[in-house]
Amino acid sequence: MTFMRSQRRCARRSASARAARAALTATVEYVSARQVFGQPLSTFQNTKFELAAVAAEVEAAQALVDRALLALVAGELSGADAAIAKLFCTEMQARAVDRCLQLFGGSGFLEETPVARHFRDARVLRIGGGTDEIMRNIIAERVLGLPGDIRVDKDVPFNKIPTRGRG
């Protein structure tokens, strides 16, 4: 894995965590203002539980992003570590945005709502920088102890980074 590829994956997981947080913020605003049966949607237990679940996942993803960025800067981010963070963050974003869209109800699909854009964008981030399946393959190679999980050293020129002979 090249340093540049690790940077792209760090950018994608950071974007995923930020987008999930933005969807959560928009949803909190919506459920606080939306009246259902004469009271704000935010007062219902299920709404609180869904928001709490999203908030917990967003915080976990942000911690993973922070750890990966520190490792990247230190030149210690492995391909598998980058893949783990990218896979978790982009899948978390999809789950979080799906829960947020559910709280918006039918209006969540209207282009005027921020959650509709977040829902669409969540899918794109799961593909860019390597699909979920590619990330799982990279992770599985490390779990199985297969050779090839290299550390990304920011001081090594791109043409000197070891490859695994895959093209």
Secondary structure, DSSP 8 states (H G I E B T S, - for coil): --HHHHHHHHHHHHHHHHHHHHHHHHHHHHHHH-EETTEEGGGSHHHHHHHHHHHHHHHHHHHHHHHHHHHHHTT-EEHHHHHHHHHHHHHHHHHHHHHHHHHHGGGGGSTTSHHHHHHHHHHHHHHTTS-HHHHHHHHHHHHTT-TT--EE-TTS-GGGS---S--
